[in-house]
Amino acid sequence: MKNVSIIGLGWLGKQIAKKLEKQGYTIKGSTRSMAKNEVFAKRGWEVCQLDIGELGTIANNQKSLFSSSIVILTIPPSTLKENYANAMEALIQQIVKINPKAKIFYTSSTSVYGSFDTFCAINESSPTNPMSINAIEIIKVEKLIATNFEHHCILRLGGLVGENRHPVNYLTARRNVPKRKAPVNLIHADDICEFISFAITEDKLPKIINLVSPEHPQKNVYYKNTANNLGLFPPKFDIEDERSDKMVDSLFLPQLNFKFKYLSPDLYPEAISQQ
């Protein structure tokens, strides 16, 4: 079975690795912490230490990491305080030197489409309009990948949920939360892992895919209900704020016949009390 390299065995990367391991793939990966390396090595993964902010001479184990036929980049901008795109460019150039024919997956973000004050339906044909520093940096990385690798797939992910992570935890008890009428654009880590497992064997993938759960409950309804389900203090929304925002869907996922595990954010285990 083919080797798969996951550069960035963080919250999302390690879940992707576990999924692909179950599918019979040999896992290579990188972390910034030697302590984590030891944990992953016990699973039989070939793991090396790699800090993209301090790339120097590439060691032999890093060359092995870059040599897999499938390379998945899961390093978010939050990894670095600044110069994310420059650091990623240096990483990409090293991969190109060693493995120019690699099939690259990059976990991007729907934040590259920007935000809106009225309802706006978004798909992969929609123009990007990055507003935050992170979104601007992500667009630069997308362009670098498209320029340097013929075989690539950029996954623009909605808000991440899974493994003790849900945005309701950041909203609980907050007041005057804006855009109560906005659609929710979330994606569960299980569906990201399922899609990557599915996509690795596909020969003709779109270069960009929006990966967001197909159903989009209204923001105020969803977070109030989820908070109540979990026994949290629900957020209070600004009732005078009539603005909406984007709803992100995909033109391509129905064509690929990909089946979501969770069609709606209401079905995420993290949104349902386990008691």
C-alpha positions in Angstrom: 0.0 0.0 0.0 1.2 3.6 -0.7 2.9 5.8 1.9 1.1 8.9 3.0 2.8 11.8 4.6 0.9 14.2 6.8 2.9 17.4 7.5 1.4 18.6 10.7 0.2 15.9 13.1 -1.9 18.3 15.1 -5.5 18.2 16.0 -6.7 17.5 12.5 -3.6 15.8 11.1 -3.5 13.0 13.7 -7.2 12.2 13.0 -6.5 11.9 9.3 -3.5 9.7 10.1 -5.6 7.3 12.2 -8.2 7.1 9.5 -5.7 6.3 6.8 -3.9 3.9 9.0 -7.1 1.9 9.3 -7.3 1.9 5.5 -3.9 0.1 5.4 -1.7 3.1 4.5 1.8 3.5 5.9 1.9 6.7 7.8 4.7 9.3 7.8 4.3 12.5 9.6 5.8 15.6 11.3 5.3 17.4 14.5 7.0 20.4 16.2 7.4 18.5 19.5 9.8 15.6 20.2 7.5 14.4 22.9 4.6 13.9 20.4 7.0 12.1 18.1 7.5 9.4 20.7 3.8 8.9 21.1 3.2 8.6 17.4 6.2 6.4 16.9 4.7 3.8 19.3 1.9 3.4 16.7 4.5 2.5 14.1 4.4 5.8 12.3 7.6 7.2 10.8 7.6 10.7 12.4 10.1 13.5 12.3 10.4 16.9 14.0 9.7 19.8 11.6 9.2 23.4 12.3 8.3 25.3 9.1 9.3 28.5 10.7 12.8 27.3 11.1 13.5 25.2 8.0 17.2 24.8 7.4 19.2 21.9 6.0 16.8 19.1 5.3 17.6 15.9 7.3 17.3 12.4 5.8 14.2 11.6 7.7 12.6 14.9 6.4 13.5 13.8 2.9 11.7 10.6 3.5 8.7 12.5 4.7 8.6 14.6 1.5 9.0 11.5 -0.7 5.5 9.9 -0.3 3.2 9.8 -3.3 0.5 11.4 -1.2 1.4 14.5 0.9 -1.2 16.2 3.1 -0.5 19.7 4.4 -2.4 20.4 7.6 -0.4 23.3 9.0 -2.7 26.2 9.8 -1.7 29.9 10.0 -2.1 29.8 13.8 1.0 27.7 13.9 3.1 30.8 13.3 2.7 34.3 14.6 3.7 35.8 11.2 5.1 35.0 7.8 3.0 31.9 7.3 2.9 32.0 3.5 6.7 32.6 3.4 7.3 29.6 5.6 5.0 27.4 3.6 6.7 28.5 0.4 10.0 27.3 1.8 8.4 24.0 2.7 6.7 23.6 -0.7 10.0 24.3 -2.5 11.7 21.6 -0.5 8.9 19.1 -1.4 9.2 20.1 -5.1 13.0 19.4 -5.1 12.5 15.9 -3.7 9.1 14.9 -5.1 7.7 17.2 -7.8 5.1 14.6 -8.9 3.5 14.3 -5.4 -0.2 14.4 -5.0 -0.8 17.3 -2.6 -3.8 17.9 -0.3 -4.0 21.2 1.5 -6.5 22.0 4.3 -7.5 25.5 3.5 -10.5 27.5 4.8 -13.8 28.9 3.7 -12.6 32.2 5.3 -10.9 32.9 1.9 -14.4 33.9 0.6 -14.6 36.7 3.1 -17.7 37.8 5.0 -20.9 39.4 4.0 -23.7 41.4 5.6 -26.5 39.9 3.4 -27.2 36.3 2.6 -24.8 35.0 -0.2 -24.7 31.5 -1.6 -21.1 30.5 -2.2 -19.5 27.6 -4.1 -16.1 26.9 -5.7 -16.8 29.2 -8.6 -17.3 32.2 -6.3 -14.6 34.8 -6.1 -12.3 34.9 -3.1 -12.3 38.0 -1.0 -10.0 37.3 2.0 -10.4 39.9 4.8 -8.4 38.6 7.7 -4.6 38.3 7.8 -4.9 34.5 8.0 -7.2 34.3 5.0 -4.9 36.5 2.9 -1.9 34.2 3.8 -4.0 31.1 3.0 -4.8 32.4 -0.5 -1.0 32.9 -1.1 -0.4 29.2 -0.1 -3.2 28.0 -2.3 -1.6 29.8 -5.3 1.9 28.4 -4.4 0.5 24.8 -4.4 -1.4 25.4 -7.7 1.7 26.8 -9.3 4.1 24.0 -8.1 2.1 20.8 -8.2 0.1 19.5 -11.1 -1.7 17.0 -8.9 -3.3 18.8 -6.0 -6.5 19.3 -4.2 -7.2 22.3 -2.0 -9.9 21.6 0.6 -11.6 24.7 1.8 -12.9 23.6 5.2 -15.8 25.1 7.2 -15.5 25.6 10.9 -14.0 22.6 12.5 -15.8 20.3 14.9 -14.8 17.0 16.5 -12.7 15.5 19.3 -13.7 17.8 22.2 -13.9 20.8 19.8 -17.1 22.7 19.0 -17.5 26.5 18.5 -20.4 26.6 21.0 -17.8 26.3 23.7 -16.4 29.7 22.7 -19.8 31.3 22.5 -21.3 30.1 25.7 -22.7 32.9 27.9 -21.5 35.5 25.4 -23.7 38.6 24.9 -24.5 40.6 21.8 -23.3 37.9 19.4 -23.7 39.4 15.9 -25.3 38.1 12.7 -28.0 35.9 14.4 -29.5 35.1 11.0 -26.4 33.9 9.4 -26.2 30.3 8.1 -23.8 27.9 10.0 -20.9 26.6 7.9 -19.3 23.7 9.8 -17.6 20.5 9.0 -16.9 17.5 11.3 -13.4 16.0 11.4 -14.8 12.6 10.7 -16.1 13.8 7.4 -12.8 15.5 6.5 -11.1 12.2 7.2 -13.7 10.3 5.2 -13.3 12.6 2.3 -9.5 12.4 2.2 -9.7 8.6 2.4 -12.1 8.7 -0.5 -10.2 11.3 -2.6 -6.8 9.7 -2.4 -7.8 7.0 -4.9 -9.7 9.4 -7.2 -7.8 10.2 -10.4 -9.8 13.2 -11.5 -10.4 15.5 -8.6 -11.3 19.2 -8.8 -8.5 21.4 -7.8 -10.6 23.2 -5.2 -13.4 21.6 -3.1 -15.5 23.3 -0.4 -15.9 20.8 2.4 -18.9 21.9 4.6 -21.8 19.9 6.0 -24.7 20.2 3.5 -27.2 21.6 6.0 -26.9 25.1 7.3 -29.1 25.9 10.4 -29.5 29.5 11.4 -26.8 30.7 13.7 -28.9 31.8 16.7 -31.2 28.7 16.6 -28.3 26.2 16.2 -26.1 27.6 19.0 -28.9 28.1 21.5 -30.2 24.6 20.9 -26.7 23.1 21.1 -25.9 25.0 24.3 -29.1 23.7 25.8 -28.4 20.2 24.7 -25.0 20.3 26.4 -26.1 22.1 29.6 -24.2 25.2 28.8 -25.3 28.8 29.1 -26.6 29.7 25.7 -25.2 32.8 23.9 -27.3 35.9 23.6 -27.6 37.3 20.1 -27.9 40.9 19.2 -31.6 41.0 18.3 -31.2 44.3 16.4 -28.6 42.9 14.1 -30.5 41.9 10.9 -27.4 41.0 8.9 -26.8 37.6 7.5 -23.7 36.1 5.9 -22.4 33.5 3.4 -23.7 29.9 3.0 -21.0 27.7 1.6 -21.8 24.6 -0.5 -20.0 22.5 -3.1 -20.6 22.1 -6.8 -18.4 19.0 -6.9 -19.2 16.8 -3.9 -22.6 15.7 -5.4 -20.9 14.9 -8.7 -18.3 12.8 -6.9 -21.0 10.9 -5.0 -19.3 11.5 -1.7 -21.5 10.6 1.3 -21.3 12.7 4.4 -21.4 10.9 7.8 -23.2 14.0 9.2 -25.4 15.8 6.8 -26.3 18.4 9.5 -24.4 20.0 12.4 -27.3 19.0 14.5 -26.1 15.4 14.2 -22.6 15.9 15.4 -21.9 13.9 18.6 -20.3 17.1 20.1 -23.7 18.8 19.7 -25.6 16.1 21.6 -25.5 15.4 25.3 -23.9 12.0 25.9 -25.5 11.7 29.4 
